[in-house]
Amino acid sequence: MKITLNNIKNPILKRFFKEKKYKLRYEEYLRTEDPLYITQLEDSFKEYYYKVRILNYFNTYLHFKAIKHDIKYRKLQQRFQLILDRSIEGGNNTFLDNIEDEKSQINIDEMDISLYDFVKNERLSNAINKLTNQQKKVLYFYYMKEMKDIEIANELNVTRQSISKTRSTAIKKLRKDFDV
């Protein structure tokens, strides 16, 4: 069956015959009607069609993989937003309030009452001397002024988690000195 190349509607066939070698092979078949040319054309088309299907498969795969990646990325961005002016744990404080201010430093030596005023045990006093200034401040505010972690955090301009960790580290050091 002879078809003119201008009448082909199928887009794959149109692209196939746009390549010069296939077009020439088909014209040679039309001129000579040799079945060898049609067999070669069929084999070439099978190979071409296979490549088109593989490329289409990869194109579709990459398209949907990109959509899944985008959904996953957006979900991750939505979960872990960094919003500094949002309130913490339903309180009045915000994340921005917990960022340390370099200008405000509290010196334990300038406090009206120190830990040493309450410590009568010399061994405990020596153990407290081994603590860092930050640990001494946290213990002072927590035990002497009976402040909550969030209040201490606001006072020292650090996070509540930092206060909790500092206090527990200080207590571990004290226990170590007392072999508890």
For each residue, the residues with C-beta under 8 A, 3 or more apart:
1:
2: 30
3: 7 8
4: 7
5: 8 17 23 26
6:
7: 3 4
8: 3 5 13 14 17
9: 14
10: 13 14
11: 14 15
12: 15 16 49 52
13: 8 10 16 17
14: 8 9 10 11 17 18
15: 11 12 18 19 52
16: 12 13 19 22 45 48 49
17: 5 8 13 14 22 23 26
18: 14 15 23
19: 15 16 22 23
20: 23 24
21: 24 25
22: 16 17 19 25 26 41 44 45 48
23: 5 17 18 19 20 26 27
24: 20 21 27 28
25: 21 22 28 29 37 40 41 44
26: 5 17 22 23 29 30 37 41
27: 23 24 30 31
28: 24 25 31 32 34 37
29: 25 26 32 33 34 37 38 41
30: 2 26 27 33
31: 27 28
32: 28 29 37
33: 29 30
34: 28 29 37 38
35: 38 39
36: 39 40
37: 25 26 28 29 32 34 40 41
38: 29 34 35 41 42
39: 35 36 42 43
40: 25 36 37 43 44
41: 22 25 26 29 37 38 44 45
42: 38 39 45 46
43: 39 40 46 47
44: 22 25 40 41 47 48
45: 16 22 41 42 48 49
46: 42 43 49 50
47: 43 44 50 51
48: 16 22 44 45 51 52
49: 12 16 45 46 52 53
50: 46 47 53 54
51: 47 48 54 55
52: 12 15 48 49 55 56
53: 49 50 56 57
54: 50 51 57 58
55: 51 52 58 59
56: 52 53 59 60
57: 53 54 60 61
58: 54 55 61 62
59: 55 56 62 63
60: 56 57 63 64
61: 57 58 64 65
62: 58 59 65 66
63: 59 60 66 67
64: 60 61 67 68
65: 61 62 68 69
66: 62 63 69 70
67: 63 64 70 71
68: 64 65 71 72
69: 65 66 72 73
70: 66 67 73 74
71: 67 68 74 75
72: 68 69 75 76
73: 69 70 76 77
74: 70 71 77 78
75: 71 72 78 79
76: 72 73 79 80
77: 73 74 80 81
78: 74 75 81
79: 75 76
80: 76 77
81: 77 78
82:
83: 86 95
84: 94 95 96 99
85: 94 95 96
86: 83 94 95
87: 90 91 92 93 94
88: 91 93 94 95 98 150 160
89: 150
90: 87
91: 87 88 150
92: 87
93: 87 88 97 98 150 153 154
94: 84 85 86 87 88 97 98
95: 83 84 85 86 88 98 99
96: 84 85 99
97: 93 94 154
98: 88 93 94 95 153 154 157 158 159 160
99: 84 95 96 157
100: 156 157 158
101: 104 157
102: 105
103:
104: 101 157
105: 102
106: 110 111 137 155 156
107: 110 111 133
108: 111 114 115 133 136 137 140
109: 114
110: 106 107
111: 106 107 108 114 140
112:
113: 117 118 144
114: 108 109 111 117 140
115: 108 118 119 128 136 139 140 144
116: 119 125 128
117: 113 114
118: 113 115 144
119: 115 116 124 125 128
120:
121: 124 125
122: 125 126
123: 126 127 177 178
124: 119 121 127 128 174 178
125: 116 119 121 122 128 129
126: 122 123 129 130 177
127: 123 124 130 131 173 174 177 178
128: 115 116 119 124 125 131 136 139 174
129: 125 126
130: 126 127 173 177
131: 127 128 135 136 139 170 173 174
132: 135 136
133: 107 108 136 137
134: 137 138 156 166
135: 131 132 138 139 166 167 169 170 173
136: 108 115 128 131 132 133 139 140 170
137: 106 108 133 134 140 141 156
138: 134 135 141 142 152 156 163 166 167 170
139: 115 128 131 135 136 142 143 144 167 170
140: 108 111 114 115 136 137 143 144 145
141: 137 138 144 145 147 151 152 155 156
142: 138 139 145 146 147 149 152 167
143: 139 140 146
144: 113 115 118 139 140 141
145: 140 141 142
146: 142 143
147: 141 142 151 152 155
148: 151 152
149: 142 152 153 160 163 164 167
150: 88 89 91 93 153 154 160
151: 141 147 148 154 155
152: 138 141 142 147 148 149 155 156 163
153: 93 98 149 150 156 157 158 159 160 162 163
154: 93 97 98 150 151 157
155: 106 141 147 151 152
156: 100 106 134 137 138 141 152 153 163
157: 98 99 100 101 104 153 154
158: 98 100 153 162 163
159: 98 153 162 163
160: 88 98 149 150 153 163 164
161: 164 165
162: 153 158 159 165 166
163: 138 149 152 153 156 158 159 160 166 167
164: 149 160 161 167 168
165: 161 162 168 169
166: 134 135 138 162 163 169 170
167: 135 138 139 142 149 163 164 170 171
168: 164 165 171 172
169: 135 165 166 172 173
170: 131 135 136 138 139 166 167 173 174
171: 167 168 174 175
172: 168 169 175 176
173: 127 130 131 135 169 170 176 177
174: 124 127 128 131 170 171 177 178
175: 171 172 178 180
176: 172 173 179 180
177: 123 126 127 130 173 174
178: 123 124 127 174 175
179: 176
180: 175 176
